[in-house]
Amino acid sequence: MTTAASAQKRPPRWIRIERRSAWLFVLPALVLFLVFRFGPSLAGVSLSLMDYEITGALSWKGFDNFSRLFSSPVFWRALSVTSIYVVFSVPLALVLSTVMALSVRRAFKGARFFRSIFFLPVITSLVLAGSVFKWIFATDGPWAKLMAPLGLGESWLGNPALVMPAIIVVGIWSRFGYGMMILIAALQDVPRELEEAALMDGAGPWARFRYVVLPTIKPALFFLAVLETTAAFQVFDAIYVMTGGGPASASYSLVFMLYDQTIRYSNYGMGAAVGVVLLVLSLAVAVVQRLVVGRQS
């Protein structure tokens, strides 16, 4: 009886063959993903515990690289700059993406044109865009002339107090189009009947967004928040082109410190330690976002 019952519970032979075939089909991609995704991460963690020379010689250092890193004022300055960028750029990018998605989600004459224009910065080289914005924020650039009546008619990239707002503007400009397209897709799932019913009940735009639209797009917003946060922690291109980490290290980010330690100073162990800190920070913020936002999605 037991043998007969277990035989009945087993799936048919053709299903078992299909499952094995599926595993064989997925296995090469899975191996490549593990090797090229987790392999470098594990190598970076290992390198952060060693002293690596350009000749290839390795010597064990333990947590010495992290000890030197945490005792360096340069690291804390870079962490402060990166934190400021993340705290301001991520919420502003999400808000702008949401506003733009709501503006062009309906089919109207010229909707595709505006969507294309808003998405264009995403496919524009940030190195090229950084060169253009470097001219825009220069002393004789259009932004300085526009802000002159407010007493801010100077190079924002040369002022330690104004350089981070300029970098944040460029970062948001380069990313909001991607979030807009994802949210446009999420907005297609919002029940049109609920919106019309709320409108008939006298609900205003904010009430309709809060009680009808927002609950539907929360999973997409959480996904975007994680992506935007990860990208913000890795800010480098715009800083490298526009300021080089200056003035007075006012835009010196953690990734710029990683670049300096590995490329300029050939201090690979210290650079790997900075990379590990970035990894831990990104994972920690993602977990917090999951606890705060993800459970409500």
ChimeraX attribute file (.defattr): number of C-alpha atoms within 10 A of each C-alpha:
attribute: neighborCount
match mode: 1-to-1
recipient: residues
	/A:1	6
	/A:2	7
	/A:3	8
	/A:4	8
	/A:5	9
	/A:6	9
	/A:7	11
	/A:8	10
	/A:9	9
	/A:10	10
	/A:11	9
	/A:12	10
	/A:13	9
	/A:14	9
	/A:15	11
	/A:16	12
	/A:17	11
	/A:18	11
	/A:19	12
	/A:20	12
	/A:21	12
	/A:22	11
	/A:23	12
	/A:24	11
	/A:25	11
	/A:26	11
	/A:27	12
	/A:28	11
	/A:29	11
	/A:30	11
	/A:31	11
	/A:32	12
	/A:33	12
	/A:34	12
	/A:35	13
	/A:36	10
	/A:37	11
	/A:38	12
	/A:39	12
	/A:40	12
	/A:41	16
	/A:42	13
	/A:43	11
	/A:44	19
	/A:45	17
	/A:46	16
	/A:47	24
	/A:48	26
	/A:49	20
	/A:50	22
	/A:51	19
	/A:52	19
	/A:53	13
	/A:54	9
	/A:55	6
	/A:56	7
	/A:57	9
	/A:58	13
	/A:59	11
	/A:60	13
	/A:61	15
	/A:62	14
	/A:63	13
	/A:64	17
	/A:65	22
	/A:66	20
	/A:67	12
	/A:68	12
	/A:69	18
	/A:70	13
	/A:71	10
	/A:72	11
	/A:73	10
	/A:74	16
	/A:75	19
	/A:76	15
	/A:77	17
	/A:78	21
	/A:79	20
	/A:80	17
	/A:81	19
	/A:82	23
	/A:83	16
	/A:84	17
	/A:85	22
	/A:86	21
	/A:87	12
	/A:88	16
	/A:89	24
	/A:90	25
	/A:91	15
	/A:92	16
	/A:93	25
	/A:94	22
	/A:95	16
	/A:96	19
	/A:97	26
	/A:98	23
	/A:99	13
	/A:100	21
	/A:101	24
	/A:102	16
	/A:103	14
	/A:104	19
	/A:105	19
	/A:106	12
	/A:107	8
	/A:108	8
	/A:109	8
	/A:110	10
	/A:111	14
	/A:112	13
	/A:113	11
	/A:114	14
	/A:115	19
	/A:116	13
	/A:117	12
	/A:118	22
	/A:119	20
	/A:120	15
	/A:121	19
	/A:122	16
	/A:123	11
	/A:124	11
	/A:125	11
	/A:126	19
	/A:127	15
	/A:128	13
	/A:129	18
	/A:130	22
	/A:131	13
	/A:132	13
	/A:133	22
	/A:134	22
	/A:135	16
	/A:136	18
	/A:137	22
	/A:138	18
	/A:139	18
	/A:140	13
	/A:141	16
	/A:142	14
	/A:143	19
	/A:144	20
	/A:145	17
	/A:146	11
	/A:147	12
	/A:148	12
	/A:149	9
	/A:150	9
	/A:151	8
	/A:152	15
	/A:153	19
	/A:154	19
	/A:155	20
	/A:156	22
	/A:157	27
	/A:158	17
	/A:159	14
	/A:160	14
	/A:161	12
	/A:162	16
	/A:163	22
	/A:164	22
	/A:165	16
	/A:166	17
	/A:167	24
	/A:168	22
	/A:169	15
	/A:170	20
	/A:171	23
	/A:172	22
	/A:173	19
	/A:174	23
	/A:175	24
	/A:176	25
	/A:177	26
	/A:178	18
	/A:179	26
	/A:180	28
	/A:181	21
	/A:182	18
	/A:183	25
	/A:184	22
	/A:185	14
	/A:186	19
	/A:187	21
	/A:188	13
	/A:189	11
	/A:190	16
	/A:191	12
	/A:192	12
	/A:193	9
	/A:194	14
	/A:195	18
	/A:196	13
	/A:197	12
	/A:198	16
	/A:199	14
	/A:200	10
	/A:201	9
	/A:202	11
	/A:203	15
	/A:204	12
	/A:205	11
	/A:206	10
	/A:207	14
	/A:208	18
	/A:209	15
	/A:210	12
	/A:211	14
	/A:212	17
	/A:213	21
	/A:214	18
	/A:215	13
	/A:216	19
	/A:217	21
	/A:218	18
	/A:219	18
	/A:220	18
	/A:221	23
	/A:222	21
	/A:223	17
	/A:224	21
	/A:225	22
	/A:226	19
	/A:227	15
	/A:228	23
	/A:229	21
	/A:230	20
	/A:231	16
	/A:232	23
	/A:233	20
	/A:234	19
	/A:235	20
	/A:236	21
	/A:237	18
	/A:238	24
	/A:239	24
	/A:240	18
	/A:241	18
	/A:242	23
	/A:243	19
	/A:244	15
	/A:245	21
	/A:246	17
	/A:247	15
	/A:248	10
	/A:249	15
	/A:250	21
	/A:251	30
	/A:252	26
	/A:253	29
	/A:254	28
	/A:255	22
	/A:256	23
	/A:257	22
	/A:258	21
	/A:259	20
	/A:260	16
	/A:261	19
	/A:262	16
	/A:263	12
	/A:264	10
	/A:265	11
	/A:266	15
	/A:267	19
	/A:268	24
	/A:269	26
	/A:270	28
	/A:271	26
	/A:272	25
	/A:273	27
	/A:274	26
	/A:275	22
	/A:276	20
	/A:277	16
	/A:278	20
	/A:279	16
	/A:280	12
	/A:281	14
	/A:282	19
	/A:283	15
	/A:284	12
	/A:285	15
	/A:286	20
	/A:287	14
	/A:288	11
	/A:289	17
	/A:290	17
	/A:291	11
	/A:292	12
	/A:293	16
	/A:294	16
	/A:295	11
	/A:296	11
	/A:297	15
